[in-house]
Amino acid sequence: MARWGMVIDLDRCTACQACVVACQVENNVPPPGAEQAESGRAISWLRLVPFQHAEQGRQPELSLVPLPCLHCDHPPCTKVCPVKATQVGEDGLVAQVYPRCIGCRYCTTACPYTVRHFNWDRPEWPEPMEQALSPDVSVRPRGVVEKCSFCHHRLQRAKDQARAEGRPLREGDYVPACVETCPAEAMSFGDLDDPGSSVARLSQSPRAFRLLEDLGTEPKVIYLSKGEWGGEV
Amino acid sequence: MERFELGEDVRLLRPMQQTGRRFWTLVAVLLAIWLWGMFAWITQLRHGLAVTGLNVPVYWGLYITNFVFFIGISHAGTLISAILRLANAEWRRSITRAAEVITVLVLFFGVGCVLLDLGRPDRALNVIRHGNFTSPLLWDVASITTYLAASTIYLYLPLIPDIAILRDHIPGRRWFYRILALGWTGTPKQRRLLNIAIAAMAVIVIPIAVSVHTVVSWVFAMTVQPMWHSTIFGPYFVVGAIFSGIAAIIIAMAVIRKAYHLEDYLKPIHFNNLGILLLVMALLWFYFTFAEFLTTYYGAEPTHMTIFLSKVEGAFSPLFWTMVFTCFVIPFVLLANHVTRGKIWGVVAASISVEFGMWLERFLIVVPSLSHPRLPLTAAAYAPSWVEWSLFAAFVAMFILLYAVFTKLFPIVSIWEVHEGRELSVKEVVQRVESYLPSSPEPSHD
């Protein structure tokens, strides 16, 4: 069983937000209206979050960090769900079961990374964008919680493909939309348990760190950076 | 079986026999508020939780605050009445019923608040179909359901002899009371069984009540969120619940006393005694709050300090200091002083202050911790919308309405228990006090 993880090299990231757009399109996340953005209800599975960042011998500066769901090995969100609508599923992915979710938002409050989103409104797309929805991803109804799935539908497609060709899954068969899009090649994706994979190698880098590591959530998104990160902006 | 002699207690039947214009005015006003609330609810059903003031990261607001608040008030009745019964506190006799009714009624509104908060209320039964027992919300479901069942039984048992009295004295609704009286005639066997059942329920209900507010606190404390993740939360919430519960009983008693002229039954001494209990809870509440905040301050973990400072000197500080003032300073001054505690208005004023302050306390637990997420996200401030306020008002109104209707169907002061107090307790208390004293030595005959 694989343990899918992502590595984001912040020293390469240009904060261009191509990953953000790719994610929105891939996963049928509606573009937020001005009203939603203002009331703090914009849904985005992958956001750029401003962090304080200091490199040796330089003034601290503001840098933007791409933040998807971190798919923790010990997620604080899954155990508080009263109806098992979010679970650690196949290959360590933290899944969300939309038809079962009752919208109590306990998982959103329990997640220390605030990466879970609630559908305050019925999703809407401006014309003609609603004709370009991805058929692989269900559109979420109002009242349920959603979040980054690591493009789980791509894993299923890759597995089907591999099965049809009668071969095991190879590195690169399954890559989320954000990773595929990143023009700076700052993001990589793969099986953290496979010692030969690039993510396993990169996660051992002296530049590697994870967000809020001391909470013991064991996130499967690993960041790389030379400098010091963190703190309030 | 002989007819129960009501004597002067016939006064307690009056609210059930005659209903004046004032009562119907009250009903009309409360129904109007409720209908307004239903309009707000329909608005929310049509447009979803977008009509609330909630946002990212403040995913919980007024509904959850009210949930904790209402469940807290539910500790009024059953718990206080059970403790007073078990402690043989004779002054309890005329106040237990008024307290127990609060518990049973307010629990429905506590549960209602959670249903209001759901994004998909139509799927609420998933908690039974797909229940996940690692979730503290499921613990709540289990514990509150048990509490509702136990406190309903505990309200009903001591009602049975009174319902039999009503059956025999109020001809108009005889069929109704006959069914509920379960054939009570007051035989010695029936009395013995009833006393055993009441005593057993009083014992059973205490741990259930403690569990209820403990698990309500654990909804917050089990997460890793700053100023929620605290071991003190279980007992802190139980103390707060009993605190706001006692205040609720006092307010209810004052209203009943005035409305139904029960000055002979609800005397200043009752208010004084409950006032002392309220004072003790105010001190305990202060102790817990102080311990919680000092520990956070001294440890000075940055994520915790952000929340701490937002309460003590930041955006939430006006609410925070109002809470300290209304939960501690006002009740302490009014209740520690025997002059104001001896006055009914003094105890009632302290109770209203406590009720207000405890609501703020719940709000200040729920909202600030969510307002400052660990990661530097752009945070939006939370201001409850008209829908949330309207539904809060509607719930309070409906609670008062159901309480008022109860007083029109059943005696709000337990007739048989007051009667029993007159007949038996005076003797019993004398004997009890004598049993505490050293026995005088037998004169010797040499």
Interface residues (C-beta under 8 A of the other chain):
Chain A: S39 G40 R41 A42 R47 V49 P50 F51 Q52 L67 P76 K79 V80 C81 P82 V83 K84 A85 R100 C101 I102 G103 C104 R105 Y106 T108 T109 A110 P112 Y113 T114 H117 F118 N119 W120 D121 R122 P141 R142 G143 V144 V145 L211 L212 L215 E232 V233
Chain B: H47 G48 L49 A50 L54 N55 V56 P57 Y59 W60 V114 D117 L118 G119 R120 P121 R123 A124 N126 V127 R129 H130 G131 N132 T134 S135 P136 L137 L138 V141 V219 M222 T223 V224 Q225 T306 L370 P373 R374 L375 P376 L377 T378 A379 A380
